[in-house]
């Protein structure tokens, strides 16, 4: 799901008169991320860095979407936000919903309604793109191999990405409207720098 949305964002971010524009550096990073994730899920011996591939996807999404939004930040805020959110919904919701429904149907058929009951709660949170907070709350650990994982555990990464799509454009366009195009980039850079530092500190001591 994340791979698909990154590729769509890259295409969408290119100007209309450069439809064939191809970023070899980003495509190379995407390939590296895919390889890391595949190796991790294949349980290759002495390989424990697959989660880095997901981090790479997040960085690519942030880079591409920020470039797209900065090119639009001088335009009407309400219209641009509406257009942005409408595109995200059209591109992601149909496929995400179809996978959830298909997973639920298969689970109820193969493991029975009683055993599949916990999956219903997971599906409700995943459909609203809050799966990451839900799995944190119930204690579902992606790296706990001894515990049975949720069939839609992977929706945590999609939830993180969608939460970024919801909050970041709003912050960017509002700061642009309040402070102007030049000043808002400085303010946004400082804000993001603080977030990165706070995240690094939290990760180090958690």
Buried (B, 14 or more C-beta within 10 A) or exposed (E): BBBEBBBBBBEEBBEEEEEEEEBEEBBEBBEEBBEBBEBBEEEEEEEEEBBBBBEBBBBBBBBBBBEBBBEBBEEEBEEBBEEBBEBBEEBBEEEBEEBBEEBBEEBBEEEEEEEBEBBEEBBEBBBEBBBBBBBEEEEBEBEEEEEEBBBBBBBBBBBBBBBBBEEBBBBBBEBBBEBEEEEBBEBBEEEBEEEEEEEEEEEEEE
